[in-house]
Amino acid sequence: MKNSRVCVDASLIVPVLLPHSLSEKAEALLARFRDEDVVLYAPALLAFEVVSTIRGFVHLNMISPARGEQAVTQFLRMPIRLSSRSSIFPLALRLAEEFNRPRAYDTAYLALARILDCEFWTADERLYNAVLPNLPWVKWIGGFVP
């Protein structure tokens, strides 16, 4: 671990809350972070993305409304420090341009990780592939061995 801080995104958190092919790996990675006293960070955007994804599962009848509420409650208990630093926005825009990303949602996570000088963990393989090999501190859950 580069330091005791890690930035995480919604693609890594949602599999911990809802059934997903990456659930086992995501749970193991977060357990490792907890065991190593790693502090988790994310842009405040994370909360909206997670709740929106949970709502989508409910809307598509993939989970019940009660299960959706339980997942939101579980998410709110997760020890993730949400950041609204204004410096995230211009850096996210520059990173989106640099890596030819159509939107700056994903690059907001990259921006915060760069600001905090920490690793960024994601389950978003497209994002991961888009920034390789330029950002070696970006880590993909698919490469994680529990």
C-alpha positions as MATLAB code, in Angstrom:
seq = 'MKNSRVCVDASLIVPVLLPHSLSEKAEALLARFRDEDVVLYAPALLAFEVVSTIRGFVHLNMISPARGEQAVTQFLRMPIRLSSRSSIFPLALRLAEEFNRPRAYDTAYLALARILDCEFWTADERLYNAVLPNLPWVKWIGGFVP';
ca = [
       0.000    0.000    0.000;
       1.391    3.387   -1.024;
       0.090    5.012    2.149;
      -2.758    4.621    4.603;
      -5.265    6.310    2.281;
      -7.104    4.896   -0.712;
      -9.668    6.428   -3.032;
     -12.545    4.148   -4.079;
     -15.382    4.510   -6.554;
     -18.975    3.336   -6.816;
     -18.043    0.400   -9.045;
     -16.047   -1.007   -6.131;
     -18.583   -0.214   -3.397;
     -21.808   -1.408   -5.066;
     -20.654   -5.070   -5.269;
     -20.248   -5.034   -1.491;
     -23.846   -3.876   -1.095;
     -25.613   -5.882   -3.810;
     -25.095   -9.260   -5.476;
     -22.487   -8.948   -8.219;
     -19.865  -11.108   -9.909;
     -17.184   -9.035   -8.140;
     -18.793   -9.123   -4.684;
     -16.352  -11.623   -3.203;
     -13.264   -9.728   -4.398;
     -14.668   -6.334   -3.378;
     -15.546   -7.604    0.101;
     -12.074   -9.156    0.503;
     -10.352   -5.960   -0.626;
     -12.372   -3.776    1.741;
     -11.676   -6.262    4.557;
      -7.954   -5.969    3.813;
      -8.195   -2.183    3.898;
     -10.012   -2.395    7.242;
      -7.417   -4.805    8.669;
      -4.584   -2.513    7.545;
      -6.293    0.627    8.930;
      -6.517    2.173    5.483;
      -8.739    5.268    5.360;
     -11.130    5.266    2.414;
     -11.847    8.457    0.473;
     -14.089    9.375   -2.421;
     -15.543   12.481   -3.980;
     -19.000   13.283   -2.591;
     -20.256   12.122   -5.977;
     -19.855    8.555   -4.689;
     -22.944    8.789   -2.489;
     -25.155    9.851   -5.392;
     -23.770    7.144   -7.672;
     -24.263    4.400   -5.090;
     -27.804    5.448   -4.159;
     -28.708    5.857   -7.841;
     -27.413    2.371   -8.642;
     -29.357    0.872   -5.749;
     -32.492    2.661   -6.948;
     -31.909    1.222  -10.425;
     -31.819   -2.298   -8.991;
     -35.120   -1.654   -7.201;
     -36.716   -0.063  -10.273;
     -35.778   -3.087  -12.400;
     -37.160   -5.444   -9.728;
     -33.724   -6.975   -9.224;
     -34.068   -6.335   -5.489;
     -36.994   -5.373   -3.279;
     -37.509   -1.826   -2.012;
     -36.753   -3.107    1.494;
     -33.468   -4.620    0.276;
     -32.682   -1.306   -1.421;
     -33.236    0.588    1.829;
     -31.045   -1.933    3.639;
     -28.266   -1.439    1.069;
     -28.440    2.358    1.462;
     -28.276    2.003    5.250;
     -25.283   -0.323    4.912;
     -23.582    2.166    2.578;
     -24.144    5.062    4.982;
     -22.395    3.058    7.709;
     -19.309    2.484    5.580;
     -16.318    4.491    6.809;
     -15.695    6.422    3.599;
     -14.642   10.052    3.859;
     -16.482   11.999    1.195;
     -14.713   15.037   -0.200;
     -16.194   18.139   -1.800;
     -12.844   19.895   -2.311;
     -13.211   22.492   -5.023;
      -9.804   21.521   -6.413;
     -11.303   18.220   -7.629;
     -13.352   19.897  -10.369;
     -10.692   21.571  -12.538;
      -8.380   18.578  -12.165;
     -11.192   16.174  -13.107;
     -11.827   18.254  -16.218;
      -8.126   18.206  -17.175;
      -7.886   14.451  -16.599;
     -11.014   13.847  -18.692;
      -9.368   15.766  -21.515;
      -6.011   14.029  -21.057;
      -7.545   10.544  -21.197;
     -10.258   11.413  -23.726;
     -13.103   10.573  -21.347;
     -16.545   11.816  -22.435;
     -17.528   12.889  -18.913;
     -15.723   13.951  -15.754;
     -17.572   11.693  -13.298;
     -14.922    8.981  -13.307;
     -12.041   11.415  -13.485;
     -13.278   13.069  -10.287;
     -12.086    9.937   -8.485;
      -8.751   10.109  -10.279;
      -8.469   13.774   -9.330;
      -9.073   13.132   -5.647;
      -6.574   10.261   -5.608;
      -3.988   12.510   -7.237;
      -4.690   15.307   -4.739;
      -4.375   12.872   -1.820;
      -1.357   11.142   -3.399;
      -2.894    7.716   -2.898;
      -4.000    4.644   -4.815;
      -7.364    4.600   -6.530;
      -9.218    1.270   -6.635;
     -11.986    0.608   -9.135;
     -13.996   -2.215  -10.673;
     -14.421   -0.137  -13.837;
     -12.206   -2.008  -16.283;
     -12.754    0.520  -19.078;
     -11.535    3.376  -16.907;
      -8.601    1.309  -15.698;
      -7.586    0.430  -19.250;
      -7.991    4.040  -20.399;
      -5.420    5.368  -17.933;
      -2.846    2.588  -18.200;
       0.126    2.803  -18.184;
       0.130    6.537  -17.372;
      -1.354    6.231  -13.886;
       0.223    3.228  -12.127;
      -1.513    4.158   -8.871;
      -4.873    3.217  -10.419;
      -5.720   -0.344   -9.418;
      -8.373   -2.672  -10.853;
     -10.201   -5.145   -8.624;
      -9.896   -7.755  -11.363;
      -6.183   -7.915  -10.632;
      -6.681   -8.263   -6.882;
      -5.931  -11.662   -5.392;
      -7.623  -12.130   -1.995;
];
